[in-house]
Every structure is written in structure tokens, then in C-alpha cells.
Amino acid sequence: MFQNASMPQVQNPPRGGRGWLQVLLTGIVLFVASTIVMFLTGNPNLYPTVILIGNFLVPVAFVAFLYDHQHLSALTPETIAKSFCLGGILGVLGASVLEALLIPPPVSPDSGLSLTSGFAVGLIEEGCKIVAVIFLARRMRHTAPMDGLLMGAAVGMGFAALESTGYAFTAFLLSQGHVGASIAETVVRGLIAPSGHGIWTGILVTVLFRESRPHHFRITGPVIVTYLFVSLIHGLWDGLPSTIYLIVPPGFHIPVVTLVLSAIGVIVFALMYRRAAMVQTTRPPTPVSP
């Protein structure tokens, strides 16, 4: 990716704002249809299709929502897609290696993480995602907070889609091949996906881009504080015990702790978006070429 400094400042034309809804509704129909056909036919070959659609649906729709509802970013669809796919893969690979080396395995496969391990996971995964962003944006101008918000959200949601697919497969194994358990895990993680990885990484990369120079990343005090903040939220999400649940029809259990942490992340993300939009309104973005 490179930035041509001699090109005039431009901004993307406004988008209709409904592309994300089409993605979401189409994905829901495909997920429900493939699930029904799988159960009716008893065809196990459809299981990967069901799980992939279910776990990628909400992350893709979330990124499409952000892209539809802001036209102040200079990021191209190709750059966003590359951030989602490549950034997510790099983040997952890095986190998997570091967590295997640094975090002791749980006592039993179905036991949750301790609070200490949860914090360690937060630091590792948020660190790996920000490194993936730095790698992807190393040859582009990276001073626009709105570009950082969108790129960070794309990398975070790519990470979330891959991680949720892994959790669904793990649920399948722990239930001794019970497909219903895997689908239930997919639905629950889909419901909470918009307030997790994409939000956290979007917040962090917004601050990183705001603090950096056009072709030089700067790890300043605000960047470090933001990294610790999103890692803390992430660690509490993973490590706090879940004792009180909200039951969502038709019977999915979502921990209240998760809902509270989700609200905090969404509020901070919304404030970051408003501030980034104000900055871009007074300083139009320059084109970014992948």
C-alpha cells in the first residue's frame, strides 16, 4: 500500500447506508436455510457451510455498517477487505502462538479462564491485532482517526470471525459431536460480536492514527493508556465469572457482565467516532491506495 502525496485531497462519495442491512438479511436467510437443509437431509457436509456463514455474518455486516455510514474515510473497499481477512488471520496466528507459550492451559477443557489469565489474553490479543494493523498500514498515510477506526474495526472483526468459528468447532468436540451445541455457540457469539473485538481494536487504532505522523507510527502515552484500557475490558470479558444471565429468545443465555462491558465499549467507540468525524469534517482525507 502506498500514498501519493501529490494527489489532490478527495473523499469517498456518500454511500446509501443500506448495504450492511442487505448483507445481514441475506446472511440470516442463508444461515437459516443451510441449517434447515442440513438437519432435514442429515448431510454432514453442510456443517462447515453453516458454521462459516453463522460466524462471519455479523462481523462482515458490522464492517459494512461502518463503511456505509461514514464517507469521510479515504480507505478503499480493497483495503478494508484486506484488513478484515489478512489482519484477522495475522492476529489469530500471533495470539495462538503467544497464548500457548505464556498462558497455562485450563484445568479442564470446559472450565473458564481465571481473571489473571483473562487479563493476559487481553494484553496478548489486543497487542497482536495492533501489530497486524501496523503491518498493513506501514506504507500508507496513517494520521486520520476515521481511517484508524474503520481499519481497526475491520481487523478486529476478522479476528472475531475466525475466533468464533474456532469456538463453534470446540463446542462441537466437547459435546461429542452435537451439532446443536455448535450452532448455539455460533448464535450467541454472533449476538455479542458487535461489541467485542471490532470495537476494542477500532478504539485503539483510532488513537494510534491520531497520535502518529503520516509515515511514522508513534507509540505515545495516550496510545499506551488506550491499549491498557481495551486490554482491561477484554480481560474482564474473558476472566470474570458469569453467574447472572439474560435469556434471549428462544433460550440463549448471555452473561450480564458481558452486556455491561459491551455497553462501555460501544459508548467509548461512539464517542471516538463522533470525534473522528469532526476531525475529518475540518480536514478532508487524502486518497489511500492499497
Disulfide bonds with the S-S distance in Angstrom:
none
